[in-house]
Amino acid sequence: MGLLHAVLVAPFVDIASNPRFLAEVLIGGIAAGLMYSLVALGFVLIFKASGVFNFAQGVMVLFAALNLVGLIELGVPVLAALVLTMAIMVALAFAIERVVLRPLVNQEHIILFMATIGLTFFLEGFGEMVWGANVKKLDVGIPDRSFLVSGIQMNQLELFAAATAGVMVAVLAVFFQRTRIGRALRAVADDHEAALSIGIPLKTIWVVVWSVAGLVAIVAGIMWGAKSGVQFSLSLIALKSLPVLILGGFTSIPGAIVGGLIIGVGEKIGEVYWGPLVGGAIENWFAYVVALAFLVFRPQGLFGEKIIERV
């Protein structure tokens, strides 16, 4: 009886008794969720364009952050370093299309997936070889300090990261839902050969979506790197977006946004109110448990297309 009370009653009493603290937890969860959504959009765009899950998206976040902080350490001004990093990620997109994707056109999806795994290890090793493996501090000019608003504690860096991620998510959602490139992307996702037959340049679409995924990786790398330093665990943090994809649906841009917010808010609330019951660390596994439940009961996710197998 005591256990049931601790699990089902006490946390909700705590929530109701201190709404300001709940607001702090929700703000932190929304900030984290928007970052997950941002990285998940990179996954979704590449999956829609090529039908393959880009396992390298997480390490692209690390690679972008390593290049940015490495250039800054060499004495390059921040703005120039940012522009150069963007150019590096676009050049990487061209190289991936030419060296990895083009030779594997019309191959099985598992082969493309294995290619992205190989790309993951290459980028991780190449980044370490060029910039070293030490933890690097990234200063974006936004102080990591807290302040009070109506009795609610907020963190300036987290709010900036959430606002930036929110703007990026909104811009990308509108761009790929309302523009000609977005319509071409949806056509490519439906049928590669049909898209080619009506003049949609498949190679150009692939370069565009990988470039956008690279720019997304820069923003995510800056925000996470500024908070916790640029280190190789960034690639693992970014992979937290995989459960977001499973929750929202691999082909759904709105699903990536909603899924990220659910995961971000859910893991924060779980950690704060139920974490003490299990010794903490709920944030580390909450997203994957939710993803497992969806794989069992609703594998297409909240907004994904229903999976139909033809025999």
C-alpha positions in Angstrom: 0.0 0.0 0.0 2.9 2.3 0.8 4.5 1.6 -2.6 1.3 2.4 -4.4 0.9 5.6 -2.5 4.5 6.6 -3.3 4.1 5.9 -7.0 0.5 6.9 -7.7 -0.4 9.6 -5.1 2.7 11.3 -3.7 4.1 12.7 -7.0 0.8 14.2 -8.0 0.5 15.8 -4.5 3.9 17.3 -5.0 2.9 18.6 -8.4 -0.2 20.2 -7.1 1.4 21.7 -4.0 4.2 23.6 -5.9 3.0 24.8 -9.3 6.0 27.2 -9.7 8.4 24.4 -9.4 6.4 22.4 -11.9 6.6 25.3 -14.3 10.4 25.2 -13.9 10.4 21.5 -14.7 8.1 22.0 -17.7 10.3 24.8 -19.1 13.4 22.7 -18.8 11.5 19.8 -20.5 10.3 22.0 -23.4 13.8 23.3 -23.9 15.2 19.8 -24.1 12.3 18.6 -26.2 12.8 21.3 -28.8 16.5 20.3 -29.1 15.4 16.7 -29.6 12.9 17.8 -32.2 15.5 19.8 -34.1 17.9 16.8 -34.4 14.9 14.5 -35.2 14.0 16.8 -38.2 17.4 16.0 -39.7 16.6 12.3 -39.4 13.1 12.8 -40.9 14.3 14.8 -43.9 16.9 12.2 -44.9 14.5 9.3 -44.3 11.9 11.0 -46.5 14.4 11.6 -49.3 16.2 8.3 -49.3 14.1 5.9 -47.2 17.1 5.2 -45.0 17.6 5.9 -41.3 20.7 8.1 -41.0 22.6 6.6 -38.0 25.3 9.3 -38.6 23.0 12.2 -37.6 24.2 12.1 -34.0 27.9 12.2 -34.9 27.1 15.0 -37.3 26.2 17.1 -34.3 29.5 16.3 -32.7 31.4 16.9 -36.0 29.8 20.3 -36.5 30.6 21.4 -32.9 34.2 20.1 -33.1 34.8 22.1 -36.3 33.3 25.3 -34.9 35.1 25.2 -31.6 38.3 24.1 -33.3 38.3 27.0 -35.7 37.6 29.4 -32.8 40.6 28.0 -30.9 42.7 28.6 -33.9 41.9 32.3 -33.6 39.1 32.5 -36.3 36.4 35.1 -35.3 33.2 33.4 -34.1 31.1 34.6 -37.0 33.7 33.6 -39.6 34.1 30.2 -37.8 30.3 29.7 -38.0 30.3 30.5 -41.8 33.2 28.1 -42.3 31.5 25.4 -40.3 28.4 25.8 -42.5 30.5 25.5 -45.6 32.2 22.4 -44.2 28.8 20.7 -43.5 27.5 21.6 -47.0 30.7 20.2 -48.5 30.2 17.1 -46.4 26.7 16.7 -47.9 28.1 16.9 -51.4 30.8 14.3 -50.5 28.2 12.0 -49.0 26.0 12.2 -52.1 28.9 11.6 -54.4 30.8 8.9 -52.5 28.1 7.1 -50.5 24.6 7.6 -51.9 25.2 7.7 -55.6 26.9 4.3 -55.9 24.2 2.8 -53.7 21.1 4.0 -55.7 18.4 1.3 -55.8 20.2 -0.8 -53.3 18.4 -2.4 -50.3 17.7 0.1 -47.4 19.7 -2.1 -45.0 22.8 -1.5 -47.2 22.3 2.3 -47.0 21.8 2.0 -43.3 25.0 0.1 -42.9 26.7 2.8 -45.0 25.6 5.5 -42.5 27.0 3.4 -39.6 30.3 3.3 -41.4 30.0 7.1 -42.0 29.4 7.5 -38.2 32.7 5.8 -37.3 34.6 7.7 -40.1 33.4 11.1 -38.9 34.1 10.3 -35.3 37.6 9.2 -36.0 38.3 12.0 -38.5 37.1 14.6 -36.0 39.2 13.2 -33.3 42.3 13.0 -35.5 41.9 16.7 -36.6 40.7 18.3 -33.4 41.7 15.9 -30.6 39.6 14.1 -28.1 39.7 16.5 -25.2 36.6 18.2 -23.9 36.4 21.7 -25.4 34.6 24.7 -23.9 32.3 26.5 -26.4 31.4 30.1 -25.5 28.5 31.5 -27.6 28.3 34.7 -25.6 25.2 33.7 -23.7 25.9 33.4 -20.0 24.8 30.1 -18.3 23.0 31.8 -15.4 19.6 31.7 -13.8 17.1 34.4 -13.0 13.6 34.7 -11.5 10.4 35.6 -13.3 7.3 35.7 -11.1 9.1 33.4 -8.7 10.0 30.9 -11.4 13.6 30.1 -11.9 14.8 30.2 -15.5 18.2 29.6 -17.2 19.3 32.2 -19.7 21.2 29.7 -21.9 18.4 27.2 -21.9 15.8 29.8 -22.9 18.1 31.0 -25.7 18.7 27.4 -26.9 14.9 26.6 -26.8 14.1 29.8 -28.7 16.7 29.1 -31.3 15.6 25.5 -31.7 11.9 26.6 -31.9 12.6 29.1 -34.7 14.6 26.5 -36.6 11.9 23.9 -36.2 9.2 26.3 -37.4 11.3 27.5 -40.4 12.1 24.0 -41.5 8.5 22.8 -41.1 7.2 25.7 -43.2 10.0 25.3 -45.8 9.5 21.6 -46.4 5.7 21.7 -46.2 5.0 24.9 -48.3 7.9 25.3 -50.9 8.7 23.7 -54.2 11.6 21.8 -52.7 9.4 20.5 -50.0 6.9 19.1 -52.6 9.8 17.6 -54.5 11.0 16.0 -51.3 7.6 14.4 -50.7 7.5 13.1 -54.3 11.0 11.6 -53.9 9.9 9.9 -50.7 6.9 8.4 -52.3 8.6 6.9 -55.4 12.2 7.6 -56.5 11.7 6.4 -60.1 8.5 8.3 -60.6 10.1 11.4 -59.3 13.0 11.0 -61.7 10.6 10.4 -64.6 8.9 13.8 -64.1 12.2 15.7 -63.9 12.8 15.9 -60.2 16.6 15.9 -59.7 17.2 13.1 -57.1 20.8 14.0 -56.6 20.0 17.6 -55.9 17.3 16.7 -53.4 19.8 14.4 -51.5 22.4 17.2 -51.3 19.8 19.7 -50.1 18.4 17.4 -47.3 21.9 16.4 -46.2 23.0 20.0 -46.2 19.9 21.0 -44.1 20.7 18.1 -41.7 24.2 19.5 -41.4 23.0 23.0 -40.6 20.6 21.5 -38.0 23.6 19.6 -36.6 25.5 22.9 -36.2 22.7 24.5 -34.2 22.3 21.5 -32.0 26.0 21.2 -31.5 26.3 24.8 -30.5 23.5 24.6 -28.0 24.5 21.3 -26.4 28.2 22.2 -26.6 27.7 25.5 -24.9 25.8 23.8 -22.1 28.0 20.7 -21.4 31.1 21.3 -23.5 32.1 19.8 -26.8 32.8 16.1 -26.1 32.2 12.8 -27.8 29.2 12.0 -25.7 27.4 14.7 -27.8 26.8 12.0 -30.4 25.0 9.8 -27.8 22.9 12.7 -26.6 21.8 13.4 -30.2 20.8 9.8 -30.7 18.1 10.5 -28.0 16.2 11.7 -31.1 15.8 8.1 -32.2 13.0 7.5 -29.7 11.5 10.8 -30.8 11.3 9.4 -34.4 9.6 6.2 -33.2 7.1 8.2 -31.2 6.2 10.7 -33.8 6.7 8.6 -37.0 9.8 8.4 -39.3 8.2 10.3 -42.1 6.3 13.0 -40.2 7.7 16.5 -39.6 4.9 17.4 -37.1 5.5 14.0 -35.4 9.2 15.0 -34.9 8.1 18.2 -33.2 5.4 16.6 -31.0 7.5 13.6 -30.2 10.4 15.7 -29.1 8.2 17.7 -26.7 6.6 14.6 -25.2 10.0 13.0 -24.6 11.6 16.2 -23.3 8.8 17.0 -20.9 8.2 13.4 -19.9 11.8 12.6 -18.9 12.1 15.8 -16.9 8.9 15.2 -15.0 9.8 11.5 -14.5 13.2 12.4 -13.2 12.1 15.0 -10.7 8.9 13.4 -9.3 9.5 9.7 -9.7 13.3 9.5 -9.9 13.9 9.3 -6.2 11.8 6.1 -6.1 14.1 4.2 -8.4 17.4 5.9 -7.5 17.3 8.5 -10.3 18.7 8.3 -13.9 15.1 8.1 -15.4 16.3 10.6 -18.0 18.7 8.1 -19.3 16.1 5.4 -20.2 12.7 7.0 -20.2 12.7 7.8 -23.9 13.7 4.3 -24.9 11.0 2.7 -22.7 8.4 4.9 -24.4 9.8 4.0 -27.8 9.7 0.3 -27.0 6.0 0.6 -26.0 5.2 2.3 -29.3 7.1 -0.3 -31.3 4.9 -3.0 -29.7 1.5 -1.3 -29.8 1.8 1.4 -32.6 5.0 0.9 -34.7 4.1 3.6 -37.2 4.1 6.2 -34.4 1.6 9.0 -33.6 1.7 10.6 -37.1 3.4 8.0 -39.3 1.9 6.2 -42.1 0.3 2.9 -41.3 2.5 0.0 -42.1 0.9 -2.3 -44.7 2.8 -5.4 -45.9 1.7 -6.8 -49.3 2.1 -10.5 -49.9 
